[in-house]
């Protein structure tokens, strides 16, 4: 697209309408020495185009060239510098009437604390400005702590100021826990430890490589040490950085994905605190939160007497890479397709249709996913059955999603008894794997 860009080409900008002081300082003192003044000016100009709703009007590059007082070639170079450093993503849109246009998605700069925690960014800055000025900037932005030796802390505690009804708090605990799950950081992976490990191999990850590695880590459930060793092997002899295809092959060939030790046994209290869920459902919910998607897929396939395909693994990798659904919800989708719908393999269109539907409905927990499936099934109930399989109030039809989602060719459905047995075996299989 860069070679075809014309002054008459239209563009639209998305992003934050303004930067707070910390991000402004980061752009000026930390990013600008790396990207140059032209790229910095382009970034600020694009921000100025954004209105309060996070989107600009449709504009022409002619206006952009005039605003930063440069030519088309220099504009393209400045744009590429922003893209390479992670401050800008560029998308091309084709329209029969308007022809080609661009969408600029601005990304905010890392705040100074995060910037200096990234070894690659810190090195680029040091390389550009020299070690002496680099150390001055570190001193400028490092956290400021005062001497408390001769000072007395007289800060009031929470209970000194606010009344707190513990009984009322407990009564709302379920709702509060669900809220916490929505906003909490789903990853317990220590990226600082991982960075320290790969330093032993003289490796530094780019921002793009790190994003891809996050997908691999979530997909396979790897710990910091194992992932570092795989990365070292996949980088050996590579001139262009990490070979992700080789990394994928190594992981699938050499090691079965890890299962957290705490997932070996499900506490009995989690099975008795049923709420609206059966013990079987609670078992699947617990396992979905603890286990990596590839391991979850593999366990179901083994219990059904089959095997996971490379295509299925790649589909899950792509879905995780979109970062729209947590791994626990993805596991429920896997269980829904392979167990509830009794499909032999995961179909790409079907998987994406369900994931897209659930993402739009803001489904973020396995509990919400199961409730959603139930709700849609209830609308179609004709004749209830005595035995209820996992997360279904059994209906005469097996459609569990809105009618606009096209399902793959239907296969013979499992009986409720066989379905319950399969889920029991699945939990046992996952527990056995954790003992290895």
N, C-alpha and C positions, 0 to 999 in steps of 0.2 A: 504493500500500500504506500510505503514511503516514497517510492519512485513515481507513483501515480497521483500523489497529493497535489492539489491545485489551490490557488488562492480562493477560488469560488466554491471549494468544497465546504459543505455545512458541517458543523459539529455541535454537540451538546455536552455539557459538563455536569457530572454528579459528584457529590461529596459534601463535607462540612462547609457551611457558608462562611465560617471564620475559624481561626486558630486561637487557642488560649495562649497566654504569655509563655508558658513553658515550651509549647510546640513552636512558637515563633522564635524563641531563643535557640531551640534545637536546629531549626532551619537555617538561621543566620550564622551561628557559630560552629555548628557541627556538620551540617549537610553542605552548605555553600562552598566550603573549601574543597570538597570532593567533587561536586557536580558542576561548579562554576557559576558565575553570576548570571549568565544567560538562562540556564536551566532554572535557577532560583527565581528569576524575574518571570519566566513563563509560568511557574507554579503559582506564584502570587497573583498573576493576571488571571489565570484560570479560576482561582478561588474567588476573585472579585466578580466573576461572571455568575457565580452561584447565588440563587435567591434563598430566602428563608426556608422554603420547602425542600431544600437540598438538591435542586435542579436548576440549570440555566435555561434560558430561551434557546431556540435554534439560531446559531450564529454562523457567520462566514469567516474563514481563515484570513480573508482580507483585513477584517477588523483586528484580528489577533496579531497579524504582522505589523500593523500600524501601531498597536498598543505597546509592543515591546521593541519597536523600531529595529527590525531585522529582516533578513531575506528568508526565502522558503527553505534553503539548504540549512541555514543556521537554526531555523525553527525545528526542523526534523532532528538535527543533532541534539538540541536541547531536550526535545521530547524523549529521545532514546535514552539520554542520561537519567531522566526522571524515571523511565520505565525500568532501567537496569538497577537502580537503587531501591526500587520498591515503592516509589511515591506516586506512580501513575500506571494505570492499565488502559490500553487502547483497544477499542472494538470497532470493526467495520460493519456497517449495515448497508445492504443493497435494497434499493427501492426502484420499481419500474419507472416511476414518474420523476423522482428526484435524483436517481442514480446513486452513487456511492456517498455515504456520509460517515462521520466518525462519532463515537461516544468516548469521552474521556472520564474515567472513574478515578478521582483523586483519592489517595490514601494519606492519612495524617502522618507526619514525621514521628519517629519514636521520641518520647520525652528523654531528656538527658540521662536519667537513671537507667532506662532500658537501652539506650544507645550504647553506653559504656559497658553494659553487660553482654553485648553482642561482640564477640572477639573479631569478627570480620569487619564490622563497621568501625570499631575502635582502631584496628590496624590501618584501614583505608585513610582514616583521619590522620593518624600519626605519620603515615607515609607521605601525605600531602603537605603537612605543616611543620614536620620535624618534631623530635622528641621534646625539646624544651618548651615550645608553645603548647604541645599536646598536654604536658604535665600541668601547665598553667590552667588549661581548660578543665582538666580533671579536678584541680583544686577549686576552681570557680563553681563547678556544679555538684561536687560531692556533698552528701548530707551534712548539714551543720548541726553539731551537738554542743551544748553549753556545759560548763563544769558544774556538776551538782554536789561537789564535795562540801561546800559551805552553804548549801541551800536546803531548805526544808520543804517537802512536798505537802501542800495544804489543800490539794484538790479534793473536792467532795466526791464520794462514791455514788454509784447509781442509786442504791437503796437509801442514801441520805437525802436524796432530792425527790425521787419518784416513788409513788405508791405502786406496788406490784402484787396483783392477785394471782397467786400460783395456781389456784383451782381453775380460774378462768383460762389461764395460759394453757394448762394441761388439756382442757376441753377442746382447744383449737389446735392441738399438736399435729393432727393428721393434715389439716389444711396448710399449716405452716411448713411442714416437711415437704409437701408437694411444691410449694413455692420455692423452697430452698433448692430442690432438685432442678428446677427450671433455670435458676441463676448461678448455680455453683459451677466451678471449674471441673469438668468431667474427668480430666486427666490427672492421675497421680504420678505420672512419669516425671522424673527429675532431669530436666534438660541441662541444668548446670553440671550435674554429675556426668551426663553423657558427653558434654563438651570437653570436660576434663579428661575423659577416657580416650576420645579420638585425638587429643593432643599428643598422646603417647605414640601415635602413628604419624605425627606431623601433618594432621588433617585439619582443615577449617571448612565448615559448611557455609555455603551461600544461603541467603534468605529463601530463595526458590527451592534449594535442595532440602532445607530444613522443613519447609511446608510439606514437601513430598514425603519426607521421613516421618512426619507426624501421622500421615495417612497410613504408612506401613506399620508404625507402632500400634495404632488403634486397631488395624486390621488383624494383626497377628498376636497382639498382646505381649510383645517382647519387653524384657527389662532393659535397663540402661547398659549393662555390661554386654549382654548378648547382641544388642543392636549395634553397639560400637565395634564389636568384632566382625560382624557381618559387613558393616560399612567399610572397615579396613580391608577386608578381602575383596570387596567389590570395587574398591578404589585402586588396588595394587596394579601398577603398570598403566593406569589410565591417564592420558594427557588432558582429557577434557572434563575431568572431575568424576564424580560418582556415576558408575554404570548401574542404573536402576533395573534394567532387564536382568543383568547378572545377579544383582542383589535379590530380586524376586526368586530367581532360580535357586539361589543358595538357601534361602529361608525355607522354601517348599521342599527342598531335597534333604537338607541336613537336620532340621529340627522341627519337631511338632510344637505348635504354638503353646506358650505357657498358660497354665491355669492357676490363678491365685490360690494359695493354700487355704484361705478362709472359705473357699467355695466347695471344699471337699465335703463338708457336712452342713446341712441346713438346720439351723437352730429350731428345736421343736416349737418354741413360742411363735416363730414366724409362720408356722403351719396352723396354729390355733387362733391367731389373730386374723380371722378370716375376713371380716368386713363383708364385702360383696364378692369375695373370691374364694374358690374352693382350694383345698390343700394342693391339688395338682397345679392349679393356676399359680398359686403362691410359689411353688417349686420352680416353675418356668420363669416367673418374674425374678426370683432370686438369682437363678443361673444366668439370665439374660443380662443382669447388671454386672456380674462378676467375670464373664467369659468373653474372649475375643470372638468376633463374628466368624472367622475361618474355623476356629475350633468348634463353635456352635454348629456350623454347617456340617463339618466333618462328623460330629457325633450323631446327628440325625441321619446322615447318609449311611453310617456304619450300622445303626440300628435297623435301617430299612434294607440292609444287605447290599447297598450300592457304594458309590464313591463320588467325591466332589470332582468336578471338571475344572480345567484351567480357565474356561470361559466363565464359570460361576465365580471363581476367585477374583477374576478381573472385574466382573460386574460389581462385586462387593467393594473392591478397591476404588472404583470410580464413584460409587455411591458415597462412601466415606469421605473421599476427596472433595465432594461438594459441600461437606460440612453443614448439612441441613438437618440431619437427624442424629441423635446420640446412638452409640453402638447398641445400647439395650433395646431401643425401638427397632433398629435394624434386625436384631436377633428375633424379635417378635414377628417381623415380616417374614424372615426365613422360616420360622415355625409355622406361620400361617400358610405359606405357599406349599411347603413340603409335607406338613402333617395334616393341617385342617383341610386344605384343598387336595392333599395327596398327589401333588405333582411329582413326577420323577426327577425333573430338573428345574432349575430356576430360569424362567423365560425373561429375557432382557426387557421387552416391552411391558410385561406384566409387573415385574419388579419396579421399574421406573414409574409406572402408572400409580401403584400403591404408594411408593415413597413420595411422589409429587403431591398426591392427594393428602397424605398425612402431614407433610410439611406445610401445605397451605392451611390445614386445619390446626396448625400449631400443636401437634401431638409431640410431647417431649419426654414422656415417661412410658414404661411398659404397661403400667396400670391404665393410663389414658388410652393406649393402643388397644388393649383388651376390651375396655369399656366401649370404645368406638366400634369395634367389630360386633360386640353384643347388640349395641343400639341399632345398628343397621340390619342385623339379623332379625331383631324383634319386629321390625316393620313388615317382615315377610312371613311371620309365623302363620302356619296353617294348622298343624297338629303337633303339639308338644310331645316329646318323648320322655320316658322315665329317667333315662340316663343321660346326663349332660357331659359332653366331651370338654376338653380344655377350652376355656373362655368362649363358650357358646351356650346360649339359651336355645337349645336345639330347635331348628325350624325345618320345615319340609323342603326348603330349598337351601342351597349352600352358598348363594351369593351373599357376601359380607360387606361389599363396598358399594358406593353409589352406582346407579345404572350407567352413568357416563363412562365408567371404567370398563374397558373391553377386556374380558377374561380370555385366557388361552383355551385351546381345546380341552374340554372337561374329561377327566378320567374317573373311573369308578371310585367312589368315596369310601373311606374307611368306616367300618361300623363303630359306634360309640365305644364298645368294649375294646376293640383293637386299638382305637385311637388312644384311650386311656392307658392301655398296656404299653403302647409305644412311648408315650410321655414318661411313664414310670421307668422304662428301660433307658430312656435318654438321660434322666437324672442319675441313674446308677452308672451309666457309662461315663458321664462327665466326672463323677466322683472318683471312679477308678483311674481316669487319666490324671487327676490331681495327685494320686498316690505314687505315680511313676517317678 
